[in-house]
């Protein structure tokens, strides 16, 4: 029985980190005028749904599509 190759978690973590930073930065700049004076937890609560949607339907599929070979071990 042949086992399927598994993606490298460190490589995936690297690519996700590179992709998440500009998304979070952009979202923070967009919400900044509205959220001045809010506690950090409330700003985070407001950004979380957008970040999750962008990651699940945008960033992660793009990483697997464009960097799939890089992610695979061995």
N, C-alpha and C positions, 0 to 999 in steps of 0.2 A: 504494500500500500504506500502510495506516494503522498507526502504531506505538502500542503500548499505553502508557498512562501508567505511570510508575514512582514508587514511594513515595519520599518525601524521607528520605534517610538522616539528616540532622541532626534532623529531627522524630522519627524512630524512636529515635535515640540518646537524645534528651531524654526520651521516654516510658519507654524501658527503664530509664534511670537513675533516674527517679522511682519506677518500680515495683520495681526491684531493691533500693533502699536499705532499705525496711521489711522486705523478705523476709530479707535478710542480717542485719539487726539482730535480728529475731525468732529466726532460727536460732542466732545467736551467744548470745542469752540462754538458749535452750533447751539448748545444749550446754555452756554455761559451767560448771555444777556438775560435770560429768563431766570436762571438759577442763582444769581448773586444773592448772597445772604442765606441760602439754604444750607442745612447741615450736610456733611459729606454723604451720610447714609441716604438722604433723600435724593441727592443728585445721582448716586449710584443706582438707586431704585428706578429712577426715571430712565437711565441709560440702558439698563439691563435688557429689557425686552427688545430694543432695537439691535443691541449687540448680538443677542442670541439668534435673532432672525437673520442678520447679516452673516453670521458664522455658519449656521446650519444650511442655509440655502444659497450662500455665495462663496464665502472663503473656503470652507472645507471641500466642497465639490471642485472648486478651481484648483486647490492644492493637489487633490488626487488626480484630476485630469491632466494638469500640466507638469506635475512632478512625481507621477506615479512610479516611474522607473527609478528615480532617485530614492524614493521611500522604501523600495523593496530590498530586502536583505540579500546578501550573497549573490 
